[in-house]
Amino acid sequence: MAEALAQLADDCGIQLAYDDIWGVTRHASTETLRALLGALGVDAADAAAALRSRQRAAWRRTIEPVIVVAANRAAFAFRVNL
């Protein structure tokens, strides 16, 4: 399995291997990884380029919105825009 494809799959949350009931480690094939990535909408034709693109996008993304509330505060309100 190409290293870039494995890294891309891992970055997308795809498990590369698992241990079956008999303790045998089973590895996902290249074809399986490409199919799973495709199902996730990731073009894996050039895995290295796709991985670089995902990494660049991660650096451009801002942090998730958070709300900081004091532990002793009984209730609070906030607005959600959908």
Chimera marker file (.cmm) of the C-alpha trace (Angstrom):
<marker_set name="trace">
<marker id="1" x="0.000" y="0.000" z="0.000" r="1" g="1" b="0" radius="0.5"/>
<marker id="2" x="1.375" y="3.405" z="-0.908" r="1" g="1" b="0" radius="0.5"/>
<marker id="3" x="2.421" y="5.453" z="2.088" r="1" g="1" b="0" radius="0.5"/>
<marker id="4" x="0.595" y="8.571" z="0.866" r="1" g="1" b="0" radius="0.5"/>
<marker id="5" x="-2.636" y="6.601" z="0.412" r="1" g="1" b="0" radius="0.5"/>
<marker id="6" x="-2.335" y="5.171" z="3.924" r="1" g="1" b="0" radius="0.5"/>
<marker id="7" x="-1.686" y="8.635" z="5.385" r="1" g="1" b="0" radius="0.5"/>
<marker id="8" x="-4.630" y="10.093" z="3.463" r="1" g="1" b="0" radius="0.5"/>
<marker id="9" x="-6.946" y="7.328" z="4.653" r="1" g="1" b="0" radius="0.5"/>
<marker id="10" x="-5.756" y="7.771" z="8.243" r="1" g="1" b="0" radius="0.5"/>
<marker id="11" x="-6.254" y="11.535" z="7.987" r="1" g="1" b="0" radius="0.5"/>
<marker id="12" x="-9.844" y="10.874" z="6.854" r="1" g="1" b="0" radius="0.5"/>
<marker id="13" x="-10.497" y="8.619" z="9.834" r="1" g="1" b="0" radius="0.5"/>
<marker id="14" x="-10.312" y="5.297" z="7.997" r="1" g="1" b="0" radius="0.5"/>
<marker id="15" x="-8.884" y="2.436" z="10.033" r="1" g="1" b="0" radius="0.5"/>
<marker id="16" x="-6.068" y="0.790" z="8.077" r="1" g="1" b="0" radius="0.5"/>
<marker id="17" x="-6.141" y="-2.566" z="9.869" r="1" g="1" b="0" radius="0.5"/>
<marker id="18" x="-7.937" y="-4.516" z="12.571" r="1" g="1" b="0" radius="0.5"/>
<marker id="19" x="-7.443" y="-7.716" z="14.534" r="1" g="1" b="0" radius="0.5"/>
<marker id="20" x="-10.074" y="-10.346" z="13.817" r="1" g="1" b="0" radius="0.5"/>
<marker id="21" x="-11.615" y="-12.723" z="16.347" r="1" g="1" b="0" radius="0.5"/>
<marker id="22" x="-8.646" y="-15.112" z="16.008" r="1" g="1" b="0" radius="0.5"/>
<marker id="23" x="-6.074" y="-12.382" z="16.625" r="1" g="1" b="0" radius="0.5"/>
<marker id="24" x="-5.014" y="-12.142" z="12.983" r="1" g="1" b="0" radius="0.5"/>
<marker id="25" x="-4.307" y="-8.606" z="11.813" r="1" g="1" b="0" radius="0.5"/>
<marker id="26" x="-6.246" y="-7.782" z="8.656" r="1" g="1" b="0" radius="0.5"/>
<marker id="27" x="-5.068" y="-4.856" z="6.524" r="1" g="1" b="0" radius="0.5"/>
<marker id="28" x="-7.324" y="-2.895" z="4.188" r="1" g="1" b="0" radius="0.5"/>
<marker id="29" x="-6.348" y="-3.298" z="0.542" r="1" g="1" b="0" radius="0.5"/>
<marker id="30" x="-5.442" y="-0.379" z="-1.684" r="1" g="1" b="0" radius="0.5"/>
<marker id="31" x="-8.684" y="-0.898" z="-3.606" r="1" g="1" b="0" radius="0.5"/>
<marker id="32" x="-10.715" y="-0.818" z="-0.393" r="1" g="1" b="0" radius="0.5"/>
<marker id="33" x="-9.032" y="2.381" z="0.798" r="1" g="1" b="0" radius="0.5"/>
<marker id="34" x="-9.629" y="4.063" z="-2.561" r="1" g="1" b="0" radius="0.5"/>
<marker id="35" x="-13.297" y="2.990" z="-2.498" r="1" g="1" b="0" radius="0.5"/>
<marker id="36" x="-13.787" y="4.267" z="1.054" r="1" g="1" b="0" radius="0.5"/>
<marker id="37" x="-12.073" y="7.561" z="0.273" r="1" g="1" b="0" radius="0.5"/>
<marker id="38" x="-14.251" y="7.921" z="-2.812" r="1" g="1" b="0" radius="0.5"/>
<marker id="39" x="-17.356" y="7.308" z="-0.707" r="1" g="1" b="0" radius="0.5"/>
<marker id="40" x="-16.189" y="10.141" z="1.559" r="1" g="1" b="0" radius="0.5"/>
<marker id="41" x="-15.828" y="12.425" z="-1.467" r="1" g="1" b="0" radius="0.5"/>
<marker id="42" x="-12.023" y="12.386" z="-1.446" r="1" g="1" b="0" radius="0.5"/>
<marker id="43" x="-10.300" y="12.033" z="-4.826" r="1" g="1" b="0" radius="0.5"/>
<marker id="44" x="-7.556" y="9.496" z="-4.136" r="1" g="1" b="0" radius="0.5"/>
<marker id="45" x="-6.202" y="9.370" z="-7.705" r="1" g="1" b="0" radius="0.5"/>
<marker id="46" x="-3.192" y="11.376" z="-6.477" r="1" g="1" b="0" radius="0.5"/>
<marker id="47" x="-3.115" y="10.569" z="-2.766" r="1" g="1" b="0" radius="0.5"/>
<marker id="48" x="-0.071" y="12.725" z="-2.029" r="1" g="1" b="0" radius="0.5"/>
<marker id="49" x="-1.696" y="15.803" z="-3.597" r="1" g="1" b="0" radius="0.5"/>
<marker id="50" x="-4.993" y="15.129" z="-1.813" r="1" g="1" b="0" radius="0.5"/>
<marker id="51" x="-3.176" y="14.786" z="1.513" r="1" g="1" b="0" radius="0.5"/>
<marker id="52" x="-1.274" y="18.050" z="0.968" r="1" g="1" b="0" radius="0.5"/>
<marker id="53" x="-4.550" y="19.769" z="0.086" r="1" g="1" b="0" radius="0.5"/>
<marker id="54" x="-6.226" y="18.500" z="3.274" r="1" g="1" b="0" radius="0.5"/>
<marker id="55" x="-3.241" y="19.595" z="5.371" r="1" g="1" b="0" radius="0.5"/>
<marker id="56" x="-3.251" y="23.088" z="3.828" r="1" g="1" b="0" radius="0.5"/>
<marker id="57" x="-6.999" y="23.364" z="4.420" r="1" g="1" b="0" radius="0.5"/>
<marker id="58" x="-6.552" y="22.378" z="8.065" r="1" g="1" b="0" radius="0.5"/>
<marker id="59" x="-4.070" y="25.227" z="8.580" r="1" g="1" b="0" radius="0.5"/>
<marker id="60" x="-6.480" y="27.722" z="7.004" r="1" g="1" b="0" radius="0.5"/>
<marker id="61" x="-9.433" y="26.631" z="9.129" r="1" g="1" b="0" radius="0.5"/>
<marker id="62" x="-10.231" y="28.658" z="12.210" r="1" g="1" b="0" radius="0.5"/>
<marker id="63" x="-10.801" y="27.005" z="15.545" r="1" g="1" b="0" radius="0.5"/>
<marker id="64" x="-14.219" y="25.634" z="16.371" r="1" g="1" b="0" radius="0.5"/>
<marker id="65" x="-16.550" y="28.125" z="18.051" r="1" g="1" b="0" radius="0.5"/>
<marker id="66" x="-16.542" y="27.786" z="21.812" r="1" g="1" b="0" radius="0.5"/>
<marker id="67" x="-18.381" y="29.292" z="24.753" r="1" g="1" b="0" radius="0.5"/>
<marker id="68" x="-16.607" y="29.746" z="28.053" r="1" g="1" b="0" radius="0.5"/>
<marker id="69" x="-18.938" y="29.737" z="31.060" r="1" g="1" b="0" radius="0.5"/>
<marker id="70" x="-18.044" y="29.996" z="34.721" r="1" g="1" b="0" radius="0.5"/>
<marker id="71" x="-18.676" y="26.763" z="36.639" r="1" g="1" b="0" radius="0.5"/>
<marker id="72" x="-20.722" y="28.547" z="39.298" r="1" g="1" b="0" radius="0.5"/>
<marker id="73" x="-23.109" y="30.120" z="36.791" r="1" g="1" b="0" radius="0.5"/>
<marker id="74" x="-26.534" y="28.452" z="37.014" r="1" g="1" b="0" radius="0.5"/>
<marker id="75" x="-27.771" y="29.209" z="33.485" r="1" g="1" b="0" radius="0.5"/>
<marker id="76" x="-26.750" y="31.012" z="30.354" r="1" g="1" b="0" radius="0.5"/>
<marker id="77" x="-28.247" y="31.761" z="26.955" r="1" g="1" b="0" radius="0.5"/>
<marker id="78" x="-26.706" y="31.829" z="23.513" r="1" g="1" b="0" radius="0.5"/>
<marker id="79" x="-27.937" y="32.244" z="19.960" r="1" g="1" b="0" radius="0.5"/>
<marker id="80" x="-27.509" y="29.564" z="17.301" r="1" g="1" b="0" radius="0.5"/>
<marker id="81" x="-27.693" y="30.459" z="13.625" r="1" g="1" b="0" radius="0.5"/>
<marker id="82" x="-28.541" y="27.508" z="11.400" r="1" g="1" b="0" radius="0.5"/>
<link id1="1" id2="2" r="1" g="1" b="0" radius="0.2"/>
<link id1="2" id2="3" r="1" g="1" b="0" radius="0.2"/>
<link id1="3" id2="4" r="1" g="1" b="0" radius="0.2"/>
<link id1="4" id2="5" r="1" g="1" b="0" radius="0.2"/>
<link id1="5" id2="6" r="1" g="1" b="0" radius="0.2"/>
<link id1="6" id2="7" r="1" g="1" b="0" radius="0.2"/>
<link id1="7" id2="8" r="1" g="1" b="0" radius="0.2"/>
<link id1="8" id2="9" r="1" g="1" b="0" radius="0.2"/>
<link id1="9" id2="10" r="1" g="1" b="0" radius="0.2"/>
<link id1="10" id2="11" r="1" g="1" b="0" radius="0.2"/>
<link id1="11" id2="12" r="1" g="1" b="0" radius="0.2"/>
<link id1="12" id2="13" r="1" g="1" b="0" radius="0.2"/>
<link id1="13" id2="14" r="1" g="1" b="0" radius="0.2"/>
<link id1="14" id2="15" r="1" g="1" b="0" radius="0.2"/>
<link id1="15" id2="16" r="1" g="1" b="0" radius="0.2"/>
<link id1="16" id2="17" r="1" g="1" b="0" radius="0.2"/>
<link id1="17" id2="18" r="1" g="1" b="0" radius="0.2"/>
<link id1="18" id2="19" r="1" g="1" b="0" radius="0.2"/>
<link id1="19" id2="20" r="1" g="1" b="0" radius="0.2"/>
<link id1="20" id2="21" r="1" g="1" b="0" radius="0.2"/>
<link id1="21" id2="22" r="1" g="1" b="0" radius="0.2"/>
<link id1="22" id2="23" r="1" g="1" b="0" radius="0.2"/>
<link id1="23" id2="24" r="1" g="1" b="0" radius="0.2"/>
<link id1="24" id2="25" r="1" g="1" b="0" radius="0.2"/>
<link id1="25" id2="26" r="1" g="1" b="0" radius="0.2"/>
<link id1="26" id2="27" r="1" g="1" b="0" radius="0.2"/>
<link id1="27" id2="28" r="1" g="1" b="0" radius="0.2"/>
<link id1="28" id2="29" r="1" g="1" b="0" radius="0.2"/>
<link id1="29" id2="30" r="1" g="1" b="0" radius="0.2"/>
<link id1="30" id2="31" r="1" g="1" b="0" radius="0.2"/>
<link id1="31" id2="32" r="1" g="1" b="0" radius="0.2"/>
<link id1="32" id2="33" r="1" g="1" b="0" radius="0.2"/>
<link id1="33" id2="34" r="1" g="1" b="0" radius="0.2"/>
<link id1="34" id2="35" r="1" g="1" b="0" radius="0.2"/>
<link id1="35" id2="36" r="1" g="1" b="0" radius="0.2"/>
<link id1="36" id2="37" r="1" g="1" b="0" radius="0.2"/>
<link id1="37" id2="38" r="1" g="1" b="0" radius="0.2"/>
<link id1="38" id2="39" r="1" g="1" b="0" radius="0.2"/>
<link id1="39" id2="40" r="1" g="1" b="0" radius="0.2"/>
<link id1="40" id2="41" r="1" g="1" b="0" radius="0.2"/>
<link id1="41" id2="42" r="1" g="1" b="0" radius="0.2"/>
<link id1="42" id2="43" r="1" g="1" b="0" radius="0.2"/>
<link id1="43" id2="44" r="1" g="1" b="0" radius="0.2"/>
<link id1="44" id2="45" r="1" g="1" b="0" radius="0.2"/>
<link id1="45" id2="46" r="1" g="1" b="0" radius="0.2"/>
<link id1="46" id2="47" r="1" g="1" b="0" radius="0.2"/>
<link id1="47" id2="48" r="1" g="1" b="0" radius="0.2"/>
<link id1="48" id2="49" r="1" g="1" b="0" radius="0.2"/>
<link id1="49" id2="50" r="1" g="1" b="0" radius="0.2"/>
<link id1="50" id2="51" r="1" g="1" b="0" radius="0.2"/>
<link id1="51" id2="52" r="1" g="1" b="0" radius="0.2"/>
<link id1="52" id2="53" r="1" g="1" b="0" radius="0.2"/>
<link id1="53" id2="54" r="1" g="1" b="0" radius="0.2"/>
<link id1="54" id2="55" r="1" g="1" b="0" radius="0.2"/>
<link id1="55" id2="56" r="1" g="1" b="0" radius="0.2"/>
<link id1="56" id2="57" r="1" g="1" b="0" radius="0.2"/>
<link id1="57" id2="58" r="1" g="1" b="0" radius="0.2"/>
<link id1="58" id2="59" r="1" g="1" b="0" radius="0.2"/>
<link id1="59" id2="60" r="1" g="1" b="0" radius="0.2"/>
<link id1="60" id2="61" r="1" g="1" b="0" radius="0.2"/>
<link id1="61" id2="62" r="1" g="1" b="0" radius="0.2"/>
<link id1="62" id2="63" r="1" g="1" b="0" radius="0.2"/>
<link id1="63" id2="64" r="1" g="1" b="0" radius="0.2"/>
<link id1="64" id2="65" r="1" g="1" b="0" radius="0.2"/>
<link id1="65" id2="66" r="1" g="1" b="0" radius="0.2"/>
<link id1="66" id2="67" r="1" g="1" b="0" radius="0.2"/>
<link id1="67" id2="68" r="1" g="1" b="0" radius="0.2"/>
<link id1="68" id2="69" r="1" g="1" b="0" radius="0.2"/>
<link id1="69" id2="70" r="1" g="1" b="0" radius="0.2"/>
<link id1="70" id2="71" r="1" g="1" b="0" radius="0.2"/>
<link id1="71" id2="72" r="1" g="1" b="0" radius="0.2"/>
<link id1="72" id2="73" r="1" g="1" b="0" radius="0.2"/>
<link id1="73" id2="74" r="1" g="1" b="0" radius="0.2"/>
<link id1="74" id2="75" r="1" g="1" b="0" radius="0.2"/>
<link id1="75" id2="76" r="1" g="1" b="0" radius="0.2"/>
<link id1="76" id2="77" r="1" g="1" b="0" radius="0.2"/>
<link id1="77" id2="78" r="1" g="1" b="0" radius="0.2"/>
<link id1="78" id2="79" r="1" g="1" b="0" radius="0.2"/>
<link id1="79" id2="80" r="1" g="1" b="0" radius="0.2"/>
<link id1="80" id2="81" r="1" g="1" b="0" radius="0.2"/>
<link id1="81" id2="82" r="1" g="1" b="0" radius="0.2"/>
</marker_set>
